[in-house]
Amino acid sequence: MSTENYREFFTKEHLMGPNSLKLLDELLLNAPGAVDEGYVMDLGCGTGITSLFLARETGAEKVFATDLWIAAGDNWQRAQTWGQQGKIIPIHADAADLPYAEGFFQSIVSVDAYHYFGGQEGFFAQKIMPLLAPGGWALLAMPGVKEEGAQNSPLMREWAGEEASLFHSVDWWKQNILQGTAGITVKGYESARYDEAWSDWFTSGHEYAQQDKAFMDRGMKDMMNFVMLEIHREG
């Protein structure tokens, strides 16, 4: 797989922040075999480009492109344009009230979205874990901070306001996922493609991208990272 084949999507029409395709690619490369069969949920899929990547580049049988902010009808039109109407199933749903059966998914993927809803204590144990089949995987990528507490800095607060409290360190997220959850292993690391992902956003032409770049140039880049998590449910 190569994200270079998807360069047409590195634009303001498709990106909603740092390049989600490169973050997804990194997750998949670091967890070979995690997404290679069955049903996959792309949680917080945005405009669906990560769902397209999953449909084309993995062994997923079907990809359930799930989002609250983007209308399922819009993503359905894109899936048809891409010729993926047989593999991508757009769903409009809240992450706290997902309309799926227990054990339905072999894999759950979430790129640049989980921090918006997943930080509540026990969220993974109560809302996500039950949907994973035994032996299944959850792969998560989200913006975070290198050291816990950096999210409270004046610069971060100026940039993100109250949402700055949603950003956390790798260790914080590992402990959060493990709260109340038995029978899983969690591996966490910082993304090696942090600079690439942000650079593509800065050149996307999106109206918010240059505002973000200004804050990064003021020193926020040294505080932040992308938190990458591999969660495996025991079989």
N, C-alpha and C positions, 0 to 999 in steps of 0.2 A: 504494500500500500504506500501511496505517496500523496501528501497533501498538496504537492505542486500541481497535481491533476485537477485540483479544486480551486485554483487561483481566481477563477471567475466569480467566486463567492466571497472574496476578501473585500467586500464593498459595503457601503452604508445601507444598501438594500437588504443585506443578509446578516451582517455582523451586528451584534447588540452590545459588544464590549470586546475585550481582548480575544484574539482568534481562537474560537472554540474548537475548530478542527485540529489545530496543532496540539492543543491540550488533550483532546480525545485520542489523537494518534499516539501521543506519549503514554497515556494510560494503557492503551491496547498493546503497545510494544513491550511495556514493562510487566504485563500480565498475560502472556501468550496463552491462548486457550480459554480465557475467561469468558469471551463472547464468541462462541463457535457453534452454537446450536440453539434450538428452541425459540421461545418468545423472549423478546428484550423490551424493556421499557426505557425510553429516553425521557427522563423526568426533567421538566423545564427545558424543552427542546427549542424554544424560541421559534425562529423562522424555519426550522426543520433541517438545516444543513447537517447537523450532527446525525440526525436520523437517516439522511441520505448516505452519509459516510458509513454508518452501521449497516445499512441495507446492502451497499455495494461491496464493502471491504471485509465483512465478517461472514460467518456461517449462520447468522441469525435467520430463523425461519420467517418471523414477522417482527417488525419494529413498531411498538405502540408509542407514537410521538405525542407526548402528554405535556400540555402547557395550560396555564391559567391566563396569561396575558395576551397570547396570540390566538385568534379564532381558529377552531379546528377546520372551518371551511376554507380559510386562506391556506392552511397547510395542506389540505386535501387538493386544492388547485395546483400547488407546487408539486406535490407527489405525482400528480397526473402529468404535469409538464415534464418531470424527470423520468417518466416511464416506470415509476415505482409504486403504482396504485395497488399492485398485488402484494407488496411487502410492507409498505408504510401505512399505518392506520392512525390517523390523527384523532386525538381525544382532548376535549376541553375539560379540565378537572383541577381541583385544588389538591395540593400535595397532602393536606391534612384529611382529605376525604376521598381517597382514590377508589374508583369503581371496579376493582379487580378482585378475583378470588384468591384465597390463600394458596401459596405455593405455585402461582400462575407463571412466574417468570424464572427463567434460567439465569438471566442477568438483568441488573438494573444499572443504568448509566445516568449520571447527572453532571453536566459541565457548566460551570459558572452560574449555578442556580441554587444549589443546596443550602448555602449560607443564609438565604432569605427566609427559609422555613424550618431548617433542620436543627437549629441550635438549641431548641427547647429540650429540657432534660427528659430523656426517655423517648424522644421522637423516633429515633431509628428503631428501637425495640418495639414500639407500639405501631408505627405506621409503615415502616419499610421492611423490616425483617420478616413479618408474616407473609409477605408477598413473594419472597424468594423460595424457590424449591430447594430441598436438601442438596448440598453440593454446589449451590448457585453462588454467584458473585455480584457484588455491588462495587462499581468503580466511580469515584467522586473526584471532581476537580473544582476548587473554589478559591477566590482571592482570599488571602490571609495576611498575617504579619509574621515576621521572623521571630519576634519576641513578644510574648504576651504582655499586654500593657501599652504597646505602641499605638493601638487603636484609640487610646485616650489622649494622644498628643494633640496639641492645638491645630497642627497642620491637617491631621486626619479628620478632625472634627470640622474644620473649615471646609474640607472637600466633601465629606459624606454626611455631615450632620449627624442625626441620631442613628443612621445606618452604619456609622463607624463601629458601633458596638457589635455588629454582626461578624466582624473580621476577627479571626483567632489564629493561634499558632498550630503547627502540626500536632504537637503533643496535646494541646487542648482538645482538638478535634478527635484524636484517637480515644481519649478518655470519655468524651461525649458519646461517641458511637458505642463504646463498651458499657455504658450505663444501663443496667437492667437487661443486658443482652447476653445470654449464655449460648455456647455452641458456635462462636465465631472467632476468627483470627483477623486482626487488623494490622496492616502495614501502612505507614505514612512516610511521605518524603516531600521535598520541595521540588517543584517543576524545574527541569533544566531548560525549558523553552519559554521561560518567563519573559525575557527580552523580546524574543520573536513575536510572541502573542500580543504584547503591548504595541510593538512597532507596527504590526499589521493594522491594528486598530487606529493608530495615529495617522496612517496614510489611507484610511478607508473613505475619507470624505464626510464622515458623520459629524454633525454639528457639535456634539459633545466631546469628540475625540481630542480636539486641540485644548479644550479646557482641562481634560485629564492630563494631557502632556505637560501643561504648565505646572500643575501640582507635582507631577513626577520630577520635573526639572528642579523644583524647589527643595527636593530632598525626600519626597515620599517614596521614590523608587527604592531607596536604601532601607526603608522600613518594611516594605511589603514583599510578598511572595505569592506563589500559587500552591495551595495545599493539595496534595494528591493522596488519595486513600484507596487502598485495595482491601476489600472486606470479603472474606470467604466464609460461607455457611457450611458447617460440617455436614457430610453426607449421612 
